Amino acid sequence: MPVPSPLDLDQQVCFALYRASRTVTAAYRPLLDRLGITYPQYLVLLALWERDGRGVQDLCDALDLDTGTLSPLLKRLEATGYVERRRQRSDERRVVVHLTEAGAALRTEAEDILGCVSQNSRFDLDELVELRETLHRLTAALQQAPGATPKKGRTS
């Protein structure tokens, strides 16, 4: 059997993360289809369930998205009646996103999603937490690495 090369596709961390990301997103799809939302919309709702009444820039930072990507998501969530965008009275330039009653109620329906993903993956919750923490450490290390490209509009 040939010795794997460090340049073999299956030896690449980036490829393993890419495949895992696509596979995890696909695993969420049928669970989110029942709720009538997409995976990116789910992420927005998670951020709002964590803290309602967030500014658009705050959501961009929390989700690691730019406004050009977030705005269409918010528009679709608003069209479905899950969120509403309001201009702040004290500063008309600032838009704050709020859950509607329907958006807040959707949280209850979404509560079993992590358990379903855990069961489908055959990873217990402790293993998923450990994996998440490892990914957070990897992200932070690469963001702080010498020569890392800073994100637009972000200072860190």
Rosetta silent file (secondary structure, phi, psi, omega in degrees, C-alpha in Angstrom):
SEQUENCE: MPVPSPLDLDQQVCFALYRASRTVTAAYRPLLDRLGITYPQYLVLLALWERDGRGVQDLCDALDLDTGTLSPLLKRLEATGYVERRRQRSDERRVVVHLTEAGAALRTEAEDILGCVSQNSRFDLDELVELRETLHRLTAALQQAPGATPKKGRTS
SCORE:     score description
SCORE:     0.000 S_00000001
   1 L     0.000  131.348 -178.311    0.000    0.000    0.000 S_00000001
   2 L   -68.888  147.992  177.376    1.489    3.400   -0.958 S_00000001
   3 L   -74.300  131.031 -179.940    2.432    5.850    1.760 S_00000001
   4 L   -63.509  140.825  175.099    0.035    8.814    1.774 S_00000001
   5 L   -87.299  145.888  176.992    1.463   12.083    0.539 S_00000001
   6 L   -62.144  -14.943  178.775    0.859   15.206    2.631 S_00000001
   7 L   -97.259    3.540  174.410   -0.695   16.644   -0.543 S_00000001
   8 L   -65.161  141.474 -177.979   -3.263   13.864   -0.947 S_00000001
   9 H   -53.424  -45.978 -178.021   -6.764   15.250   -0.789 S_00000001
  10 H   -70.505   -7.262  176.864   -7.757   13.010    2.110 S_00000001
  11 H   -92.356   -6.032 -173.926   -4.750   14.254    4.108 S_00000001
  12 L   -87.871  124.871  174.473   -5.967   17.877    4.002 S_00000001
  13 H   -61.443  -40.737 -178.234   -7.606   19.378    7.098 S_00000001
  14 H   -60.016  -40.038 -179.925   -9.273   21.962    4.863 S_00000001
  15 H   -70.793  -39.421  177.527  -10.931   19.236    2.785 S_00000001
  16 H   -61.125  -42.365  177.650  -12.051   17.306    5.859 S_00000001
  17 H   -66.307  -40.536  178.778  -13.642   20.494    7.230 S_00000001
  18 H   -60.663  -49.001  179.764  -15.236   21.268    3.860 S_00000001
  19 H   -64.429  -42.134  179.547  -16.782   17.789    3.591 S_00000001
  20 H   -62.898  -42.237 -179.870  -17.893   17.834    7.223 S_00000001
  21 H   -61.626  -46.864  179.311  -19.491   21.261    6.797 S_00000001
  22 H   -63.431  -39.664 -178.378  -21.427   20.180    3.708 S_00000001
  23 H   -70.009  -41.894  178.506  -22.485   16.932    5.376 S_00000001
  24 H   -64.372  -45.173  178.202  -23.598   18.613    8.603 S_00000001
  25 H   -58.786  -41.948  177.819  -25.567   21.230    6.666 S_00000001
  26 H   -64.595  -35.211  178.429  -27.246   18.423    4.693 S_00000001
  27 H   -66.781  -32.393  178.563  -28.097   16.635    7.957 S_00000001
  28 H   -74.994  -28.218 -171.597  -29.847   19.759    9.214 S_00000001
  29 H   -50.921  -53.627 -178.428  -31.824   20.261    5.977 S_00000001
  30 H   -64.621  -31.415  178.804  -34.720   17.818    6.609 S_00000001
  31 H   -68.804  -38.590 -179.880  -35.040   19.017   10.208 S_00000001
  32 H   -79.198  -29.560  176.084  -35.210   22.645    9.075 S_00000001
  33 H   -57.948  -37.541  177.537  -37.498   21.852    6.146 S_00000001
  34 L   -60.682  -29.793 -179.934  -40.110   20.857    8.738 S_00000001
  35 L   -90.460   -9.205  179.900  -39.805   24.388   10.141 S_00000001
  36 L    76.263   27.460  179.913  -39.882   25.979    6.696 S_00000001
  37 L  -130.853  159.300  176.527  -36.472   27.626    7.048 S_00000001
  38 L   -92.334  168.938  178.609  -33.045   27.242    5.484 S_00000001
  39 H   -60.514  -47.509  177.232  -29.802   26.585    7.343 S_00000001
  40 H   -61.647  -35.274  176.790  -28.583   30.219    7.040 S_00000001
  41 H   -66.303  -37.590  176.660  -31.989   31.430    8.268 S_00000001
  42 H   -59.687  -42.466  178.965  -31.691   29.028   11.203 S_00000001
  43 H   -62.025  -41.239  176.963  -28.360   30.589   12.145 S_00000001
  44 H   -61.872  -45.634  179.872  -29.939   34.063   12.149 S_00000001
  45 H   -63.594  -39.948  176.374  -32.785   32.800   14.323 S_00000001
  46 H   -56.626  -44.110  179.998  -30.323   31.136   16.721 S_00000001
  47 H   -63.887  -37.358 -179.836  -28.575   34.494   17.166 S_00000001
  48 H   -78.082  -32.460  174.967  -31.908   36.218   17.816 S_00000001
  49 H   -66.483  -31.731  177.052  -33.161   33.503   20.175 S_00000001
  50 H   -69.106  -43.091  179.016  -29.948   34.059   22.106 S_00000001
  51 L  -155.123  107.765 -178.863  -30.538   37.815   22.238 S_00000001
  52 L   -75.684  158.597  176.662  -33.488   39.513   20.554 S_00000001
  53 L    74.397   45.317 -178.388  -33.353   43.075   19.289 S_00000001
  54 E   -97.399  144.101  174.592  -29.915   42.969   17.728 S_00000001
  55 E   -70.694  157.608 -178.907  -28.558   45.520   15.333 S_00000001
  56 H   -59.490  -44.221 -179.661  -27.683   44.387   11.810 S_00000001
  57 H   -64.709  -37.105  176.684  -23.958   44.930   12.402 S_00000001
  58 H   -61.435  -43.187  177.251  -24.145   42.972   15.657 S_00000001
  59 H   -64.333  -42.085  177.361  -25.758   40.082   13.749 S_00000001
  60 H   -57.126  -45.835 -179.879  -23.100   40.321   11.033 S_00000001
  61 H   -65.238  -44.589 -178.142  -20.384   40.055   13.673 S_00000001
  62 H   -63.938  -37.031 -175.182  -22.081   37.194   15.528 S_00000001
  63 H   -96.876   -3.755 -178.534  -22.640   35.191   12.340 S_00000001
  64 L    59.283   44.630  179.151  -19.393   36.171   10.630 S_00000001
  65 L  -121.899  159.002  171.639  -21.336   37.501    7.627 S_00000001
  66 L   -94.681  165.596 -176.577  -21.238   40.736    5.687 S_00000001
  67 H   -63.890  -30.641  178.637  -24.331   42.916    5.309 S_00000001
  68 H   -64.922  -26.945  177.231  -24.675   41.930    1.649 S_00000001
  69 H   -88.138  -39.581 -176.516  -25.191   38.319    2.718 S_00000001
  70 H   -71.880  -39.895 -175.149  -27.269   39.019    5.830 S_00000001
  71 H   -54.877  -47.044  177.621  -29.721   41.501    4.287 S_00000001
  72 H   -64.308  -33.631  176.508  -31.390   38.987    1.913 S_00000001
  73 H   -62.606  -44.690  179.624  -31.667   36.475    4.775 S_00000001
  74 H   -65.212  -38.518  179.905  -33.407   39.082    6.918 S_00000001
  75 H   -61.898  -43.590  179.582  -35.672   40.055    4.039 S_00000001
  76 H   -69.348  -39.417  177.441  -36.803   36.433    3.579 S_00000001
  77 H   -65.669  -33.708  176.945  -37.266   35.921    7.338 S_00000001
  78 H   -69.040  -40.117  179.172  -39.323   39.100    7.444 S_00000001
  79 H   -64.386  -31.255  178.076  -41.448   37.883    4.514 S_00000001
  80 L   -82.637   -7.240  177.737  -42.179   34.645    6.396 S_00000001
  81 L    86.411   16.411 -178.950  -43.221   36.644    9.446 S_00000001
  82 L   -92.564  -25.356  178.386  -40.427   35.485   11.764 S_00000001
  83 E  -137.949  163.308  170.073  -38.589   38.774   12.195 S_00000001
  84 E  -137.217  141.963  178.278  -39.143   42.464   11.745 S_00000001
  85 E  -102.680  132.921  179.367  -36.591   45.144   11.069 S_00000001
  86 E  -129.322  137.064  173.411  -37.057   48.492   12.741 S_00000001
  87 E   -75.333  138.784  179.742  -35.099   51.687   12.355 S_00000001
  88 L   -74.385  133.161 -177.911  -33.894   52.972   15.683 S_00000001
  89 L   -62.889  -38.618 -176.885  -35.621   56.225   16.616 S_00000001
  90 L   -74.749  -20.404  179.770  -32.483   57.742   18.099 S_00000001
  91 L  -150.517   96.425 -175.957  -30.427   56.910   14.987 S_00000001
  92 L   -58.069  -20.263 -179.911  -32.366   56.331   11.755 S_00000001
  93 L   -75.457  -21.810 -175.229  -29.278   54.760   10.157 S_00000001
  94 L   -92.756  126.030  177.770  -29.315   51.865   12.616 S_00000001
  95 E  -106.485  131.097  179.303  -31.647   48.931   11.928 S_00000001
  96 E  -113.512  136.361 -177.115  -32.545   46.602   14.776 S_00000001
  97 E  -103.688  128.748 -179.545  -33.907   43.104   14.130 S_00000001
  98 E  -123.256  144.753  171.503  -36.608   41.717   16.403 S_00000001
  99 E   -71.608  143.199  169.510  -38.299   38.344   16.546 S_00000001
 100 L   -86.289  177.003  176.605  -42.017   38.340   15.928 S_00000001
 101 H   -59.573  -41.554  179.191  -44.290   36.192   18.056 S_00000001
 102 H   -65.502  -39.840  178.433  -44.106   33.490   15.359 S_00000001
 103 H   -65.333  -40.058  177.921  -40.302   33.710   15.257 S_00000001
 104 H   -67.809  -38.738 -179.447  -40.046   33.375   19.019 S_00000001
 105 H   -67.464  -28.312 -179.892  -42.489   30.434   18.999 S_00000001
 106 H   -62.195  -25.479  179.524  -40.390   28.634   16.380 S_00000001
 107 H   -56.566  -43.004 -179.783  -37.691   28.182   19.018 S_00000001
 108 H   -59.917  -40.927 -179.811  -39.779   25.558   20.804 S_00000001
 109 H   -69.699  -24.396 -176.543  -40.127   23.594   17.571 S_00000001
 110 H   -90.422   -6.426 -172.345  -36.358   23.794   16.978 S_00000001
 111 L   -63.213  -24.381 -178.042  -35.306   22.561   20.413 S_00000001
 112 L   -90.694    0.792 -175.054  -34.928   18.926   19.363 S_00000001
 113 H   -62.725  -48.763 -178.905  -32.649   19.644   16.384 S_00000001
 114 H   -60.168  -40.968  177.892  -29.331   19.227   18.227 S_00000001
 115 H   -62.711  -39.486  177.780  -30.520   15.954   19.758 S_00000001
 116 H   -65.759  -42.874  178.824  -31.524   14.670   16.313 S_00000001
 117 H   -64.501  -41.731  177.723  -28.164   15.629   14.824 S_00000001
 118 H   -59.937  -46.956 -179.551  -26.380   13.995   17.756 S_00000001
 119 H   -63.591  -44.600 -179.002  -28.409   10.805   17.309 S_00000001
 120 H   -66.613  -33.020 -178.373  -27.894   10.753   13.526 S_00000001
 121 H   -81.725  -16.257 -174.051  -24.147   11.365   13.868 S_00000001
 122 L    64.397   20.394  171.709  -23.780    8.730   16.566 S_00000001
 123 L   -99.842  135.628  174.329  -21.776   11.309   18.520 S_00000001
 124 L   -79.668  169.979 -175.478  -22.986   11.933   22.036 S_00000001
 125 H   -60.350  -36.294  178.057  -23.459   15.507   23.188 S_00000001
 126 H   -62.040  -41.152  178.914  -20.102   15.524   25.014 S_00000001
 127 H   -65.521  -39.658  178.224  -18.316   14.537   21.801 S_00000001
 128 H   -65.804  -38.733  177.425  -20.123   17.271   19.861 S_00000001
 129 H   -64.056  -43.920  179.050  -19.170   19.835   22.515 S_00000001
 130 H   -62.106  -42.636  177.709  -15.540   18.702   22.348 S_00000001
 131 H   -62.201  -45.691  179.012  -15.571   18.946   18.548 S_00000001
 132 H   -58.402  -45.827 -179.072  -17.115   22.426   18.698 S_00000001
 133 H   -64.028  -38.663  176.577  -14.466   23.600   21.169 S_00000001
 134 H   -62.389  -43.283  179.098  -11.681   22.195   18.973 S_00000001
 135 H   -65.636  -37.682  175.683  -13.105   24.048   15.966 S_00000001
 136 H   -62.468  -43.175  178.694  -13.315   27.285   17.981 S_00000001
 137 H   -63.669  -42.325  178.900   -9.664   26.890   18.983 S_00000001
 138 H   -61.686  -46.293  179.835   -8.643   26.214   15.384 S_00000001
 139 H   -60.231  -48.887 -178.478  -10.544   29.269   14.144 S_00000001
 140 H   -61.913  -42.605 -179.260   -9.079   31.539   16.813 S_00000001
 141 H   -62.904  -43.910 -178.895   -5.542   30.287   16.196 S_00000001
 142 H   -70.259  -32.627  177.098   -5.786   30.834   12.452 S_00000001
 143 H   -68.298  -29.267 -178.254   -7.322   34.290   12.897 S_00000001
 144 H   -94.739   -4.109 -176.502   -4.397   35.256   15.142 S_00000001
 145 L   -64.346  144.897  176.126   -1.702   33.633   12.985 S_00000001
 146 L   -56.802  133.311  179.906    1.031   35.894   11.597 S_00000001
 147 L    84.514    0.339  178.133    0.011   37.017    8.131 S_00000001
 148 L   -64.274  140.067  178.754   -3.678   36.225    8.673 S_00000001
 149 L   -80.180  120.712  178.473   -5.887   38.464    6.579 S_00000001
 150 L   -67.203  148.181  178.415   -8.089   40.610    8.830 S_00000001
 151 L   -71.879  145.172  177.766  -11.780   40.500    8.086 S_00000001
 152 L   -62.111  135.064  175.802  -13.220   43.560    6.413 S_00000001
 153 L    74.285    6.346 -178.837  -14.832   45.931    8.872 S_00000001
 154 L  -124.381  141.823  173.284  -13.522   43.988   11.868 S_00000001
 155 L  -118.032  134.280  176.098  -10.718   44.721   14.211 S_00000001
 156 L  -156.951    0.000    0.000   -9.250   42.022   16.386 S_00000001
